Amino acid sequence: MADQQNFWNSGKAVGLAHEIVAIIMAMVTIGGLTRLTGSGLSITEWDPIMGAIPPLNDDQWADAFAKYSAFRNI
């Protein structure tokens, strides 16, 4: 219990909070710059809930590349 009180009273908690805020600000800045510059991963299918299975054969790879090529030409 004494260790917990020393942590909160020593200023380490404030330093940790500042570090967390700085990391979040960096993530938002990098994300914003990525968005503004149009760079990124060029994801052609976004299915975060069920997941996406990667292409497993040559035909599927060709289809995925065709979708990617069409996406990049926009």
PDB file of N, CA, C, O and CB in Angstrom:
ATOM      1  N   MET A   1       0.820  -1.200   0.000  1.00  0.00           N
ATOM      2  CA  MET A   1       0.000   0.000   0.000  1.00  0.00           C
ATOM      3  C   MET A   1       0.859   1.257   0.000  1.00  0.00           C
ATOM      4  O   MET A   1       0.530   2.242  -0.661  1.00  0.00           O
ATOM      5  CB  MET A   1      -0.930   0.002   1.202  1.00  0.00           C
ATOM      6  N   ALA A   2       1.947   1.219   0.735  1.00  0.00           N
ATOM      7  CA  ALA A   2       2.834   2.376   0.795  1.00  0.00           C
ATOM      8  C   ALA A   2       3.464   2.649  -0.561  1.00  0.00           C
ATOM      9  O   ALA A   2       3.674   3.806  -0.927  1.00  0.00           O
ATOM     10  CB  ALA A   2       3.922   2.161   1.846  1.00  0.00           C
ATOM     11  N   ASP A   3       3.770   1.579  -1.318  1.00  0.00           N
ATOM     12  CA  ASP A   3       4.347   1.760  -2.656  1.00  0.00           C
ATOM     13  C   ASP A   3       3.378   2.471  -3.591  1.00  0.00           C
ATOM     14  O   ASP A   3       3.788   3.301  -4.403  1.00  0.00           O
ATOM     15  CB  ASP A   3       4.744   0.408  -3.252  1.00  0.00           C
ATOM     16  N   GLN A   4       2.087   2.146  -3.478  1.00  0.00           N
ATOM     17  CA  GLN A   4       1.088   2.805  -4.320  1.00  0.00           C
ATOM     18  C   GLN A   4       0.991   4.285  -3.980  1.00  0.00           C
ATOM     19  O   GLN A   4       0.893   5.122  -4.877  1.00  0.00           O
ATOM     20  CB  GLN A   4      -0.283   2.133  -4.157  1.00  0.00           C
ATOM     21  N   GLN A   5       1.017   4.608  -2.711  1.00  0.00           N
ATOM     22  CA  GLN A   5       0.944   6.019  -2.313  1.00  0.00           C
ATOM     23  C   GLN A   5       2.194   6.765  -2.768  1.00  0.00           C
ATOM     24  O   GLN A   5       2.101   7.917  -3.192  1.00  0.00           O
ATOM     25  CB  GLN A   5       0.774   6.146  -0.781  1.00  0.00           C
ATOM     26  N   ASN A   6       3.350   6.132  -2.688  1.00  0.00           N
ATOM     27  CA  ASN A   6       4.581   6.781  -3.137  1.00  0.00           C
ATOM     28  C   ASN A   6       4.542   7.035  -4.643  1.00  0.00           C
ATOM     29  O   ASN A   6       5.027   8.065  -5.112  1.00  0.00           O
ATOM     30  CB  ASN A   6       5.804   5.920  -2.774  1.00  0.00           C
ATOM     31  N   PHE A   7       3.968   6.101  -5.401  1.00  0.00           N
ATOM     32  CA  PHE A   7       3.858   6.279  -6.843  1.00  0.00           C
ATOM     33  C   PHE A   7       3.013   7.501  -7.165  1.00  0.00           C
ATOM     34  O   PHE A   7       3.423   8.339  -7.968  1.00  0.00           O
ATOM     35  CB  PHE A   7       3.259   5.030  -7.496  1.00  0.00           C
ATOM     36  N   TRP A   8       1.853   7.614  -6.559  1.00  0.00           N
ATOM     37  CA  TRP A   8       0.940   8.709  -6.869  1.00  0.00           C
ATOM     38  C   TRP A   8       1.456  10.043  -6.358  1.00  0.00           C
ATOM     39  O   TRP A   8       1.177  11.080  -6.959  1.00  0.00           O
ATOM     40  CB  TRP A   8      -0.424   8.431  -6.284  1.00  0.00           C
ATOM     41  N   ASN A   9       2.188  10.038  -5.280  1.00  0.00           N
ATOM     42  CA  ASN A   9       2.664  11.297  -4.693  1.00  0.00           C
ATOM     43  C   ASN A   9       4.032  11.727  -5.222  1.00  0.00           C
ATOM     44  O   ASN A   9       4.420  12.877  -5.019  1.00  0.00           O
ATOM     45  CB  ASN A   9       2.730  11.164  -3.189  1.00  0.00           C
ATOM     46  N   SER A  10       4.766  10.857  -5.884  1.00  0.00           N
ATOM     47  CA  SER A  10       6.126  11.181  -6.300  1.00  0.00           C
ATOM     48  C   SER A  10       6.195  11.940  -7.623  1.00  0.00           C
ATOM     49  O   SER A  10       7.265  12.424  -7.993  1.00  0.00           O
ATOM     50  CB  SER A  10       6.926   9.922  -6.409  1.00  0.00           C
ATOM     51  N   GLY A  11       5.112  12.051  -8.322  1.00  0.00           N
ATOM     52  CA  GLY A  11       5.111  12.716  -9.619  1.00  0.00           C
ATOM     53  C   GLY A  11       5.323  11.740 -10.766  1.00  0.00           C
ATOM     54  O   GLY A  11       5.253  12.132 -11.931  1.00  0.00           O
ATOM     55  N   LYS A  12       5.581  10.479 -10.454  1.00  0.00           N
ATOM     56  CA  LYS A  12       5.752   9.489 -11.516  1.00  0.00           C
ATOM     57  C   LYS A  12       4.454   9.290 -12.289  1.00  0.00           C
ATOM     58  O   LYS A  12       4.483   9.045 -13.494  1.00  0.00           O
ATOM     59  CB  LYS A  12       6.228   8.153 -10.932  1.00  0.00           C
ATOM     60  N   ALA A  13       3.328   9.394 -11.611  1.00  0.00           N
ATOM     61  CA  ALA A  13       2.037   9.239 -12.277  1.00  0.00           C
ATOM     62  C   ALA A  13       1.820  10.367 -13.285  1.00  0.00           C
ATOM     63  O   ALA A  13       1.290  10.136 -14.372  1.00  0.00           O
ATOM     64  CB  ALA A  13       0.892   9.215 -11.244  1.00  0.00           C
ATOM     65  N   VAL A  14       2.228  11.583 -12.926  1.00  0.00           N
ATOM     66  CA  VAL A  14       2.087  12.716 -13.838  1.00  0.00           C
ATOM     67  C   VAL A  14       2.998  12.518 -15.050  1.00  0.00           C
ATOM     68  O   VAL A  14       2.601  12.796 -16.182  1.00  0.00           O
ATOM     69  CB  VAL A  14       2.420  14.050 -13.117  1.00  0.00           C
ATOM     70  N   GLY A  15       4.212  12.039 -14.810  1.00  0.00           N
ATOM     71  CA  GLY A  15       5.128  11.778 -15.918  1.00  0.00           C
ATOM     72  C   GLY A  15       4.589  10.705 -16.846  1.00  0.00           C
ATOM     73  O   GLY A  15       4.685  10.824 -18.068  1.00  0.00           O
ATOM     74  N   LEU A  16       4.021   9.655 -16.264  1.00  0.00           N
ATOM     75  CA  LEU A  16       3.429   8.587 -17.068  1.00  0.00           C
ATOM     76  C   LEU A  16       2.257   9.116 -17.884  1.00  0.00           C
ATOM     77  O   LEU A  16       2.112   8.773 -19.057  1.00  0.00           O
ATOM     78  CB  LEU A  16       2.972   7.427 -16.171  1.00  0.00           C
ATOM     79  N   ALA A  17       1.429   9.942 -17.275  1.00  0.00           N
ATOM     80  CA  ALA A  17       0.288  10.530 -17.994  1.00  0.00           C
ATOM     81  C   ALA A  17       0.775  11.395 -19.154  1.00  0.00           C
ATOM     82  O   ALA A  17       0.193  11.362 -20.239  1.00  0.00           O
ATOM     83  CB  ALA A  17      -0.588  11.372 -17.032  1.00  0.00           C
ATOM     84  N   HIS A  18       1.832  12.165 -18.934  1.00  0.00           N
ATOM     85  CA  HIS A  18       2.376  12.991 -20.012  1.00  0.00           C
ATOM     86  C   HIS A  18       2.916  12.129 -21.152  1.00  0.00           C
ATOM     87  O   HIS A  18       2.735  12.458 -22.324  1.00  0.00           O
ATOM     88  CB  HIS A  18       3.482  13.905 -19.475  1.00  0.00           C
ATOM     89  N   GLU A  19       3.572  11.039 -20.810  1.00  0.00           N
ATOM     90  CA  GLU A  19       4.090  10.139 -21.837  1.00  0.00           C
ATOM     91  C   GLU A  19       2.958   9.520 -22.651  1.00  0.00           C
ATOM     92  O   GLU A  19       3.065   9.406 -23.872  1.00  0.00           O
ATOM     93  CB  GLU A  19       4.940   9.039 -21.199  1.00  0.00           C
ATOM     94  N   ILE A  20       1.893   9.126 -21.996  1.00  0.00           N
ATOM     95  CA  ILE A  20       0.748   8.535 -22.696  1.00  0.00           C
ATOM     96  C   ILE A  20       0.108   9.554 -23.627  1.00  0.00           C
ATOM     97  O   ILE A  20      -0.222   9.235 -24.770  1.00  0.00           O
ATOM     98  CB  ILE A  20      -0.292   8.007 -21.690  1.00  0.00           C
ATOM     99  N   VAL A  21      -0.067  10.773 -23.143  1.00  0.00           N
ATOM    100  CA  VAL A  21      -0.649  11.832 -23.979  1.00  0.00           C
ATOM    101  C   VAL A  21       0.249  12.122 -25.177  1.00  0.00           C
ATOM    102  O   VAL A  21      -0.247  12.326 -26.285  1.00  0.00           O
ATOM    103  CB  VAL A  21      -0.868  13.120 -23.154  1.00  0.00           C
ATOM    104  N   ALA A  22       1.570  12.142 -24.966  1.00  0.00           N
ATOM    105  CA  ALA A  22       2.497  12.394 -26.072  1.00  0.00           C
ATOM    106  C   ALA A  22       2.417  11.286 -27.127  1.00  0.00           C
ATOM    107  O   ALA A  22       2.458  11.567 -28.324  1.00  0.00           O
ATOM    108  CB  ALA A  22       3.935  12.516 -25.542  1.00  0.00           C
ATOM    109  N   ILE A  23       2.303  10.036 -26.688  1.00  0.00           N
ATOM    110  CA  ILE A  23       2.195   8.925 -27.624  1.00  0.00           C
ATOM    111  C   ILE A  23       0.902   9.023 -28.428  1.00  0.00           C
ATOM    112  O   ILE A  23       0.902   8.798 -29.639  1.00  0.00           O
ATOM    113  CB  ILE A  23       2.258   7.587 -26.877  1.00  0.00           C
ATOM    114  N   ILE A  24      -0.198   9.356 -27.757  1.00  0.00           N
ATOM    115  CA  ILE A  24      -1.480   9.493 -28.457  1.00  0.00           C
ATOM    116  C   ILE A  24      -1.426  10.643 -29.462  1.00  0.00           C
ATOM    117  O   ILE A  24      -1.934  10.521 -30.577  1.00  0.00           O
ATOM    118  CB  ILE A  24      -2.627   9.723 -27.448  1.00  0.00           C
ATOM    119  N   MET A  25      -0.814  11.750 -29.071  1.00  0.00           N
ATOM    120  CA  MET A  25      -0.694  12.880 -29.993  1.00  0.00           C
ATOM    121  C   MET A  25       0.160  12.508 -31.203  1.00  0.00           C
ATOM    122  O   MET A  25      -0.149  12.910 -32.324  1.00  0.00           O
ATOM    123  CB  MET A  25      -0.091  14.097 -29.274  1.00  0.00           C
ATOM    124  N   ALA A  26       1.222  11.749 -30.987  1.00  0.00           N
ATOM    125  CA  ALA A  26       2.060  11.307 -32.104  1.00  0.00           C
ATOM    126  C   ALA A  26       1.275  10.391 -33.038  1.00  0.00           C
ATOM    127  O   ALA A  26       1.389  10.506 -34.258  1.00  0.00           O
ATOM    128  CB  ALA A  26       3.316  10.583 -31.584  1.00  0.00           C
ATOM    129  N   MET A  27       0.490   9.496 -32.482  1.00  0.00           N
ATOM    130  CA  MET A  27      -0.311   8.590 -33.312  1.00  0.00           C
ATOM    131  C   MET A  27      -1.320   9.360 -34.144  1.00  0.00           C
ATOM    132  O   MET A  27      -1.500   9.065 -35.326  1.00  0.00           O
ATOM    133  CB  MET A  27      -1.032   7.560 -32.442  1.00  0.00           C
ATOM    134  N   VAL A  28      -1.981  10.342 -33.545  1.00  0.00           N
ATOM    135  CA  VAL A  28      -2.968  11.140 -34.279  1.00  0.00           C
ATOM    136  C   VAL A  28      -2.284  11.963 -35.371  1.00  0.00           C
ATOM    137  O   VAL A  28      -2.808  12.087 -36.477  1.00  0.00           O
ATOM    138  CB  VAL A  28      -3.742  12.070 -33.314  1.00  0.00           C
ATOM    139  N   THR A  29      -1.118  12.522 -35.060  1.00  0.00           N
ATOM    140  CA  THR A  29      -0.379  13.318 -36.044  1.00  0.00           C
ATOM    141  C   THR A  29       0.068  12.462 -37.218  1.00  0.00           C
ATOM    142  O   THR A  29      -0.109  12.851 -38.373  1.00  0.00           O
ATOM    143  CB  THR A  29       0.835  13.984 -35.393  1.00  0.00           C
ATOM    144  N   ILE A  30       0.645  11.300 -36.934  1.00  0.00           N
ATOM    145  CA  ILE A  30       1.098  10.416 -38.010  1.00  0.00           C
ATOM    146  C   ILE A  30      -0.087   9.942 -38.845  1.00  0.00           C
ATOM    147  O   ILE A  30       0.006   9.876 -40.071  1.00  0.00           O
ATOM    148  CB  ILE A  30       1.862   9.207 -37.434  1.00  0.00           C
ATOM    149  N   GLY A  31      -1.194   9.614 -38.194  1.00  0.00           N
ATOM    150  CA  GLY A  31      -2.392   9.202 -38.926  1.00  0.00           C
ATOM    151  C   GLY A  31      -2.931  10.313 -39.809  1.00  0.00           C
ATOM    152  O   GLY A  31      -3.339  10.071 -40.945  1.00  0.00           O
ATOM    153  N   GLY A  32      -2.931  11.528 -39.285  1.00  0.00           N
ATOM    154  CA  GLY A  32      -3.394  12.675 -40.061  1.00  0.00           C
ATOM    155  C   GLY A  32      -2.508  12.948 -41.261  1.00  0.00           C
ATOM    156  O   GLY A  32      -3.006  13.218 -42.354  1.00  0.00           O
ATOM    157  N   LEU A  33      -1.195  12.880 -41.068  1.00  0.00           N
ATOM    158  CA  LEU A  33      -0.278  13.088 -42.185  1.00  0.00           C
ATOM    159  C   LEU A  33      -0.433  11.988 -43.231  1.00  0.00           C
ATOM    160  O   LEU A  33      -0.379  12.256 -44.431  1.00  0.00           O
ATOM    161  CB  LEU A  33       1.169  13.141 -41.684  1.00  0.00           C
ATOM    162  N   THR A  34      -0.623  10.765 -42.779  1.00  0.00           N
ATOM    163  CA  THR A  34      -0.836   9.665 -43.717  1.00  0.00           C
ATOM    164  C   THR A  34      -2.089   9.906 -44.535  1.00  0.00           C
ATOM    165  O   THR A  34      -2.107   9.673 -45.744  1.00  0.00           O
ATOM    166  CB  THR A  34      -0.935   8.326 -42.975  1.00  0.00           C
ATOM    167  N   ARG A  35      -3.134  10.374 -43.873  1.00  0.00           N
ATOM    168  CA  ARG A  35      -4.399  10.639 -44.555  1.00  0.00           C
ATOM    169  C   ARG A  35      -4.270  11.801 -45.542  1.00  0.00           C
ATOM    170  O   ARG A  35      -4.767  11.730 -46.666  1.00  0.00           O
ATOM    171  CB  ARG A  35      -5.496  10.939 -43.534  1.00  0.00           C
ATOM    172  N   LEU A  36      -3.597  12.870 -45.108  1.00  0.00           N
ATOM    173  CA  LEU A  36      -3.464  14.063 -45.949  1.00  0.00           C
ATOM    174  C   LEU A  36      -2.601  13.816 -47.177  1.00  0.00           C
ATOM    175  O   LEU A  36      -2.865  14.379 -48.239  1.00  0.00           O
ATOM    176  CB  LEU A  36      -2.881  15.202 -45.144  1.00  0.00           C
ATOM    177  N   THR A  37      -1.580  12.988 -47.049  1.00  0.00           N
ATOM    178  CA  THR A  37      -0.672  12.747 -48.167  1.00  0.00           C
ATOM    179  C   THR A  37      -1.190  11.668 -49.108  1.00  0.00           C
ATOM    180  O   THR A  37      -0.624  11.460 -50.181  1.00  0.00           O
ATOM    181  CB  THR A  37       0.695  12.359 -47.650  1.00  0.00           C
ATOM    182  N   GLY A  38      -2.265  10.974 -48.717  1.00  0.00           N
ATOM    183  CA  GLY A  38      -2.829   9.952 -49.578  1.00  0.00           C
ATOM    184  C   GLY A  38      -2.044   8.658 -49.562  1.00  0.00           C
ATOM    185  O   GLY A  38      -2.324   7.743 -50.336  1.00  0.00           O
ATOM    186  N   SER A  39      -1.071   8.583 -48.689  1.00  0.00           N
ATOM    187  CA  SER A  39      -0.317   7.337 -48.602  1.00  0.00           C
ATOM    188  C   SER A  39      -1.067   6.370 -47.693  1.00  0.00           C
ATOM    189  O   SER A  39      -2.112   6.717 -47.142  1.00  0.00           O
ATOM    190  CB  SER A  39       1.127   7.591 -48.075  1.00  0.00           C
ATOM    191  N   GLY A  40      -0.555   5.199 -47.539  1.00  0.00           N
ATOM    192  CA  GLY A  40      -1.206   4.208 -46.695  1.00  0.00           C
ATOM    193  C   GLY A  40      -1.024   2.825 -47.265  1.00  0.00           C
ATOM    194  O   GLY A  40      -0.120   2.592 -48.067  1.00  0.00           O
ATOM    195  N   LEU A  41      -1.864   1.918 -46.864  1.00  0.00           N
ATOM    196  CA  LEU A  41      -1.692   0.529 -47.234  1.00  0.00           C
ATOM    197  C   LEU A  41      -2.472   0.111 -48.470  1.00  0.00           C
ATOM    198  O   LEU A  41      -2.306  -1.015 -48.939  1.00  0.00           O
ATOM    199  CB  LEU A  41      -2.082  -0.328 -46.103  1.00  0.00           C
ATOM    200  N   SER A  42      -3.300   0.964 -49.004  1.00  0.00           N
ATOM    201  CA  SER A  42      -4.104   0.649 -50.183  1.00  0.00           C
ATOM    202  C   SER A  42      -4.916  -0.627 -49.987  1.00  0.00           C
ATOM    203  O   SER A  42      -4.885  -1.532 -50.820  1.00  0.00           O
ATOM    204  CB  SER A  42      -3.210   0.511 -51.408  1.00  0.00           C
ATOM    205  N   ILE A  43      -5.625  -0.682 -48.899  1.00  0.00           N
ATOM    206  CA  ILE A  43      -6.444  -1.855 -48.597  1.00  0.00           C
ATOM    207  C   ILE A  43      -7.655  -1.848 -49.517  1.00  0.00           C
ATOM    208  O   ILE A  43      -8.427  -0.888 -49.526  1.00  0.00           O
ATOM    209  CB  ILE A  43      -6.882  -1.873 -47.096  1.00  0.00           C
ATOM    210  N   THR A  44      -7.825  -2.921 -50.296  1.00  0.00           N
ATOM    211  CA  THR A  44      -8.947  -2.971 -51.234  1.00  0.00           C
ATOM    212  C   THR A  44     -10.184  -3.588 -50.611  1.00  0.00           C
ATOM    213  O   THR A  44     -11.300  -3.327 -51.063  1.00  0.00           O
ATOM    214  CB  THR A  44      -8.559  -3.749 -52.472  1.00  0.00           C
ATOM    215  N   GLU A  45     -10.007  -4.397 -49.589  1.00  0.00           N
ATOM    216  CA  GLU A  45     -11.137  -4.995 -48.874  1.00  0.00           C
ATOM    217  C   GLU A  45     -10.884  -4.847 -47.385  1.00  0.00           C
ATOM    218  O   GLU A  45      -9.884  -5.339 -46.862  1.00  0.00           O
ATOM    219  CB  GLU A  45     -11.334  -6.501 -49.263  1.00  0.00           C
ATOM    220  N   TRP A  46     -11.794  -4.169 -46.707  1.00  0.00           N
ATOM    221  CA  TRP A  46     -11.637  -3.919 -45.282  1.00  0.00           C
ATOM    222  C   TRP A  46     -12.738  -4.663 -44.550  1.00  0.00           C
ATOM    223  O   TRP A  46     -13.908  -4.286 -44.622  1.00  0.00           O
ATOM    224  CB  TRP A  46     -11.677  -2.392 -44.960  1.00  0.00           C
ATOM    225  N   ASP A  47     -12.360  -5.720 -43.845  1.00  0.00           N
ATOM    226  CA  ASP A  47     -13.319  -6.536 -43.108  1.00  0.00           C
ATOM    227  C   ASP A  47     -12.765  -6.803 -41.709  1.00  0.00           C
ATOM    228  O   ASP A  47     -12.326  -7.916 -41.417  1.00  0.00           O
ATOM    229  CB  ASP A  47     -13.613  -7.875 -43.858  1.00  0.00           C
ATOM    230  N   PRO A  48     -12.785  -5.779 -40.839  1.00  0.00           N
ATOM    231  CA  PRO A  48     -12.137  -5.926 -39.539  1.00  0.00           C
ATOM    232  C   PRO A  48     -12.862  -6.867 -38.570  1.00  0.00           C
ATOM    233  O   PRO A  48     -12.232  -7.383 -37.647  1.00  0.00           O
ATOM    234  CB  PRO A  48     -12.007  -4.585 -38.906  1.00  0.00           C
ATOM    235  N   ILE A  49     -14.148  -7.103 -38.750  1.00  0.00           N
ATOM    236  CA  ILE A  49     -14.893  -7.941 -37.805  1.00  0.00           C
ATOM    237  C   ILE A  49     -14.679  -9.424 -38.093  1.00  0.00           C
ATOM    238  O   ILE A  49     -14.291 -10.180 -37.201  1.00  0.00           O
ATOM    239  CB  ILE A  49     -16.389  -7.607 -37.860  1.00  0.00           C
ATOM    240  N   MET A  50     -14.926  -9.840 -39.318  1.00  0.00           N
ATOM    241  CA  MET A  50     -14.835 -11.255 -39.662  1.00  0.00           C
ATOM    242  C   MET A  50     -13.436 -11.649 -40.132  1.00  0.00           C
ATOM    243  O   MET A  50     -13.114 -12.836 -40.184  1.00  0.00           O
ATOM    244  CB  MET A  50     -15.850 -11.591 -40.736  1.00  0.00           C
ATOM    245  N   GLY A  51     -12.613 -10.679 -40.471  1.00  0.00           N
ATOM    246  CA  GLY A  51     -11.275 -10.982 -40.950  1.00  0.00           C
ATOM    247  C   GLY A  51     -11.263 -11.239 -42.439  1.00  0.00           C
ATOM    248  O   GLY A  51     -12.297 -11.527 -43.041  1.00  0.00           O
ATOM    249  N   ALA A  52     -10.113 -11.135 -43.017  1.00  0.00           N
ATOM    250  CA  ALA A  52      -9.961 -11.377 -44.448  1.00  0.00           C
ATOM    251  C   ALA A  52      -8.939 -12.487 -44.637  1.00  0.00           C
ATOM    252  O   ALA A  52      -7.862 -12.454 -44.041  1.00  0.00           O
ATOM    253  CB  ALA A  52      -9.527 -10.079 -45.205  1.00  0.00           C
ATOM    254  N   ILE A  53      -9.270 -13.452 -45.451  1.00  0.00           N
ATOM    255  CA  ILE A  53      -8.353 -14.549 -45.744  1.00  0.00           C
ATOM    256  C   ILE A  53      -7.476 -14.125 -46.913  1.00  0.00           C
ATOM    257  O   ILE A  53      -8.001 -13.683 -47.935  1.00  0.00           O
ATOM    258  CB  ILE A  53      -9.126 -15.875 -46.065  1.00  0.00           C
ATOM    259  N   PRO A  54      -6.166 -14.245 -46.796  1.00  0.00           N
ATOM    260  CA  PRO A  54      -5.306 -13.840 -47.908  1.00  0.00           C
ATOM    261  C   PRO A  54      -5.483 -14.766 -49.101  1.00  0.00           C
ATOM    262  O   PRO A  54      -5.953 -15.893 -48.951  1.00  0.00           O
ATOM    263  CB  PRO A  54      -3.841 -13.822 -47.472  1.00  0.00           C
ATOM    264  N   PRO A  55      -5.107 -14.292 -50.285  1.00  0.00           N
ATOM    265  CA  PRO A  55      -5.209 -15.150 -51.474  1.00  0.00           C
ATOM    266  C   PRO A  55      -4.410 -16.436 -51.281  1.00  0.00           C
ATOM    267  O   PRO A  55      -3.290 -16.417 -50.770  1.00  0.00           O
ATOM    268  CB  PRO A  55      -4.711 -14.401 -52.729  1.00  0.00           C
ATOM    269  N   LEU A  56      -5.004 -17.550 -51.696  1.00  0.00           N
ATOM    270  CA  LEU A  56      -4.374 -18.842 -51.466  1.00  0.00           C
ATOM    271  C   LEU A  56      -3.871 -19.512 -52.743  1.00  0.00           C
ATOM    272  O   LEU A  56      -3.122 -20.486 -52.676  1.00  0.00           O
ATOM    273  CB  LEU A  56      -5.339 -19.751 -50.778  1.00  0.00           C
ATOM    274  N   ASN A  57      -4.277 -18.996 -53.907  1.00  0.00           N
ATOM    275  CA  ASN A  57      -3.789 -19.586 -55.158  1.00  0.00           C
ATOM    276  C   ASN A  57      -3.535 -18.467 -56.176  1.00  0.00           C
ATOM    277  O   ASN A  57      -3.797 -17.295 -55.904  1.00  0.00           O
ATOM    278  CB  ASN A  57      -4.814 -20.633 -55.723  1.00  0.00           C
ATOM    279  N   ASP A  58      -3.031 -18.842 -57.332  1.00  0.00           N
ATOM    280  CA  ASP A  58      -2.648 -17.844 -58.337  1.00  0.00           C
ATOM    281  C   ASP A  58      -3.832 -17.017 -58.835  1.00  0.00           C
ATOM    282  O   ASP A  58      -3.695 -15.814 -59.057  1.00  0.00           O
ATOM    283  CB  ASP A  58      -1.985 -18.529 -59.512  1.00  0.00           C
ATOM    284  N   ASP A  59      -4.982 -17.646 -59.009  1.00  0.00           N
ATOM    285  CA  ASP A  59      -6.159 -16.911 -59.480  1.00  0.00           C
ATOM    286  C   ASP A  59      -6.601 -15.863 -58.466  1.00  0.00           C
ATOM    287  O   ASP A  59      -6.949 -14.740 -58.831  1.00  0.00           O
ATOM    288  CB  ASP A  59      -7.310 -17.879 -59.766  1.00  0.00           C
ATOM    289  N   GLN A  60      -6.585 -16.235 -57.201  1.00  0.00           N
ATOM    290  CA  GLN A  60      -6.963 -15.283 -56.151  1.00  0.00           C
ATOM    291  C   GLN A  60      -5.957 -14.134 -56.068  1.00  0.00           C
ATOM    292  O   GLN A  60      -6.342 -12.986 -55.851  1.00  0.00           O
ATOM    293  CB  GLN A  60      -7.066 -15.997 -54.787  1.00  0.00           C
ATOM    294  N   TRP A  61      -4.659 -14.445 -56.242  1.00  0.00           N
ATOM    295  CA  TRP A  61      -3.649 -13.390 -56.235  1.00  0.00           C
ATOM    296  C   TRP A  61      -3.858 -12.449 -57.416  1.00  0.00           C
ATOM    297  O   TRP A  61      -3.730 -11.233 -57.269  1.00  0.00           O
ATOM    298  CB  TRP A  61      -2.235 -13.994 -56.275  1.00  0.00           C
ATOM    299  N   ALA A  62      -4.174 -12.994 -58.568  1.00  0.00           N
ATOM    300  CA  ALA A  62      -4.410 -12.158 -59.751  1.00  0.00           C
ATOM    301  C   ALA A  62      -5.616 -11.245 -59.528  1.00  0.00           C
ATOM    302  O   ALA A  62      -5.587 -10.074 -59.906  1.00  0.00           O
ATOM    303  CB  ALA A  62      -4.630 -13.038 -61.004  1.00  0.00           C
ATOM    304  N   ASP A  63      -6.668 -11.775 -58.922  1.00  0.00           N
ATOM    305  CA  ASP A  63      -7.854 -10.977 -58.619  1.00  0.00           C
ATOM    306  C   ASP A  63      -7.523  -9.867 -57.613  1.00  0.00           C
ATOM    307  O   ASP A  63      -7.943  -8.722 -57.783  1.00  0.00           O
ATOM    308  CB  ASP A  63      -8.978 -11.879 -58.068  1.00  0.00           C
ATOM    309  N   ALA A  64      -6.777 -10.211 -56.582  1.00  0.00           N
ATOM    310  CA  ALA A  64      -6.388  -9.215 -55.576  1.00  0.00           C
ATOM    311  C   ALA A  64      -5.527  -8.123 -56.196  1.00  0.00           C
ATOM    312  O   ALA A  64      -5.687  -6.947 -55.870  1.00  0.00           O
ATOM    313  CB  ALA A  64      -5.633  -9.885 -54.417  1.00  0.00           C
ATOM    314  N   PHE A  65      -4.608  -8.506 -57.094  1.00  0.00           N
ATOM    315  CA  PHE A  65      -3.763  -7.514 -57.746  1.00  0.00           C
ATOM    316  C   PHE A  65      -4.574  -6.622 -58.680  1.00  0.00           C
ATOM    317  O   PHE A  65      -4.294  -5.428 -58.792  1.00  0.00           O
ATOM    318  CB  PHE A  65      -2.644  -8.201 -58.521  1.00  0.00           C
ATOM    319  N   ALA A  66      -5.566  -7.182 -59.343  1.00  0.00           N
ATOM    320  CA  ALA A  66      -6.429  -6.382 -60.216  1.00  0.00           C
ATOM    321  C   ALA A  66      -7.197  -5.342 -59.400  1.00  0.00           C
ATOM    322  O   ALA A  66      -7.325  -4.190 -59.815  1.00  0.00           O
ATOM    323  CB  ALA A  66      -7.412  -7.292 -60.988  1.00  0.00           C
ATOM    324  N   LYS A  67      -7.710  -5.759 -58.233  1.00  0.00           N
ATOM    325  CA  LYS A  67      -8.407  -4.807 -57.357  1.00  0.00           C
ATOM    326  C   LYS A  67      -7.459  -3.719 -56.882  1.00  0.00           C
ATOM    327  O   LYS A  67      -7.825  -2.544 -56.848  1.00  0.00           O
ATOM    328  CB  LYS A  67      -9.025  -5.531 -56.148  1.00  0.00           C
ATOM    329  N   TYR A  68      -6.236  -4.107 -56.512  1.00  0.00           N
ATOM    330  CA  TYR A  68      -5.241  -3.138 -56.060  1.00  0.00           C
ATOM    331  C   TYR A  68      -4.895  -2.160 -57.178  1.00  0.00           C
ATOM    332  O   TYR A  68      -4.812  -0.953 -56.949  1.00  0.00           O
ATOM    333  CB  TYR A  68      -3.974  -3.856 -55.570  1.00  0.00           C
ATOM    334  N   SER A  69      -4.694  -2.679 -58.379  1.00  0.00           N
ATOM    335  CA  SER A  69      -4.348  -1.833 -59.514  1.00  0.00           C
ATOM    336  C   SER A  69      -5.461  -0.836 -59.820  1.00  0.00           C
ATOM    337  O   SER A  69      -5.190   0.329 -60.114  1.00  0.00           O
ATOM    338  CB  SER A  69      -4.059  -2.690 -60.743  1.00  0.00           C
ATOM    339  N   ALA A  70      -6.686  -1.280 -59.752  1.00  0.00           N
ATOM    340  CA  ALA A  70      -7.831  -0.383 -59.997  1.00  0.00           C
ATOM    341  C   ALA A  70      -7.923   0.671 -58.901  1.00  0.00           C
ATOM    342  O   ALA A  70      -8.257   1.824 -59.173  1.00  0.00           O
ATOM    343  CB  ALA A  70      -9.156  -1.188 -60.072  1.00  0.00           C
ATOM    344  N   PHE A  71      -7.634   0.290 -57.690  1.00  0.00           N
ATOM    345  CA  PHE A  71      -7.695   1.225 -56.553  1.00  0.00           C
ATOM    346  C   PHE A  71      -6.637   2.300 -56.677  1.00  0.00           C
ATOM    347  O   PHE A  71      -6.914   3.470 -56.413  1.00  0.00           O
ATOM    348  CB  PHE A  71      -7.522   0.479 -55.226  1.00  0.00           C
ATOM    349  N   ARG A  72      -5.435   1.931 -57.072  1.00  0.00           N
ATOM    350  CA  ARG A  72      -4.325   2.880 -57.161  1.00  0.00           C
ATOM    351  C   ARG A  72      -4.485   3.846 -58.328  1.00  0.00           C
ATOM    352  O   ARG A  72      -3.863   4.908 -58.318  1.00  0.00           O
ATOM    353  CB  ARG A  72      -3.013   2.133 -57.294  1.00  0.00           C
ATOM    354  N   ASN A  73      -5.292   3.520 -59.333  1.00  0.00           N
ATOM    355  CA  ASN A  73      -5.465   4.401 -60.481  1.00  0.00           C
ATOM    356  C   ASN A  73      -6.527   5.465 -60.251  1.00  0.00           C
ATOM    357  O   ASN A  73      -6.739   6.322 -61.109  1.00  0.00           O
ATOM    358  CB  ASN A  73      -5.819   3.591 -61.696  1.00  0.00           C
ATOM    359  N   ILE A  74      -7.185   5.422 -59.126  1.00  0.00           N
ATOM    360  CA  ILE A  74      -8.255   6.395 -58.856  1.00  0.00           C
ATOM    361  C   ILE A  74      -7.660   7.745 -58.557  1.00  0.00           C
ATOM    362  O   ILE A  74      -8.394   8.701 -58.303  1.00  0.00           O
ATOM    363  CB  ILE A  74      -9.142   5.938 -57.685  1.00  0.00           C
TER     364      ILE A  74
END
